[in-house]
Amino acid sequence: MTGGYAGIVGALLGPIALSTVRALNVEWLFLGTNGVDGDAGITAYDLGEAELHREWVNHARNVAVVTDHSKWGVAALSTVLPLRDVGVLVTDDGLPDGAQRFVRRQVQRLILTPVR
């Protein structure tokens, strides 16, 4: 727990959370998202959450974004990072073929899991 106040999705945010993350170095960051857009990249609706996610990205050697296909084409309020900075994007095989081709050109690795 980083400390801080609860944001709209329950993540701990604010200066205490940011200060804690700034003192850390992580090998892998597994990041959820509100949206993934070809132009806007990885996005979040909550500005505080986006700020904290950007700080986590700055302190991670590897970034894996974990999402589902319904988030594709969603450009939420704030960009966390561009697609080209994503090491691994994990999503389900409901992602349309055109989007899969686009994402494969942007990220280092795309992992598709079966929709159940």
C-alpha positions in Angstrom: 0.0 0.0 0.0 1.4 3.4 -1.0 -0.8 5.5 1.2 -2.9 8.4 -0.1 -6.6 8.9 -0.6 -9.0 6.7 -2.6 -9.7 7.8 -6.1 -12.8 7.1 -8.1 -11.8 3.5 -8.7 -10.4 2.9 -5.3 -6.7 3.4 -6.2 -4.7 5.3 -3.6 -3.7 8.6 -5.0 -2.1 12.0 -4.1 1.2 13.2 -2.8 1.8 10.4 -0.4 1.2 7.8 -3.0 3.4 9.6 -5.5 6.2 10.0 -3.0 6.1 6.3 -2.2 6.3 5.3 -5.9 9.2 7.7 -6.5 11.2 5.7 -4.0 10.6 2.4 -5.7 12.2 0.5 -8.7 10.2 -2.4 -10.1 11.2 -4.9 -12.7 7.6 -5.4 -14.1 4.6 -3.1 -13.9 1.3 -4.7 -14.8 -1.0 -1.8 -15.6 -4.8 -1.7 -16.0 -6.4 1.0 -18.1 -9.7 2.7 -18.9 -8.9 3.0 -22.6 -6.5 2.1 -25.4 -6.5 4.3 -28.4 -4.4 4.4 -31.5 -3.7 8.1 -31.2 -4.1 8.8 -27.4 -2.4 5.6 -26.3 -3.1 4.2 -22.8 -5.6 6.4 -21.0 -7.4 7.0 -17.7 -10.4 9.0 -16.7 -9.1 10.1 -13.3 -6.3 12.7 -13.6 -4.8 11.6 -10.3 -4.8 8.0 -11.4 -3.1 8.9 -14.7 -0.5 10.9 -12.8 0.2 8.0 -10.5 0.4 5.5 -13.4 2.9 7.8 -15.2 5.0 7.8 -12.1 4.9 4.0 -11.9 5.9 3.8 -15.6 8.9 6.0 -14.8 10.1 3.5 -12.1 9.5 0.3 -14.0 12.0 -1.5 -16.3 9.2 -3.3 -18.2 5.6 -2.3 -18.7 2.7 -4.7 -19.4 -0.7 -3.3 -20.0 -3.5 -5.7 -19.2 -6.9 -4.9 -20.7 -9.9 -6.3 -22.6 -10.9 -5.6 -26.2 -13.8 -3.4 -25.2 -11.3 -0.7 -24.1 -9.9 -0.4 -27.7 -10.8 2.9 -29.3 -11.5 4.5 -25.9 -9.6 7.7 -25.4 -10.2 8.6 -21.8 -9.5 12.0 -20.3 -5.7 11.7 -19.7 -2.9 9.8 -21.6 -0.8 7.7 -19.4 1.7 6.7 -22.1 1.8 6.2 -25.8 1.4 2.8 -27.3 5.0 2.8 -28.6 6.2 2.8 -25.0 4.3 -0.3 -24.0 6.5 -3.4 -23.8 3.6 -6.0 -23.6 -0.1 -5.5 -24.3 -2.2 -8.4 -23.0 -5.8 -8.5 -24.2 -8.4 -10.9 -25.5 -8.8 -12.2 -29.0 -12.0 -10.1 -29.3 -9.7 -7.3 -30.4 -10.6 -6.7 -34.1 -8.1 -7.9 -36.7 -7.3 -4.3 -37.9 -6.6 -3.2 -34.3 -4.4 -6.3 -33.8 -2.3 -5.4 -36.8 -2.1 -1.7 -35.7 -1.1 -2.7 -32.1 1.5 -5.2 -33.3 3.3 -2.3 -35.2 3.2 -0.2 -32.0 4.1 -2.4 -29.0 6.9 -4.7 -28.5 4.7 -7.7 -27.9 0.9 -8.4 -28.2 -0.5 -11.3 -26.2 -4.1 -12.4 -27.1 -6.0 -14.6 -24.7 -9.2 -16.5 -25.7 -12.6 -15.0 -24.9 -14.6 -17.3 -22.7 
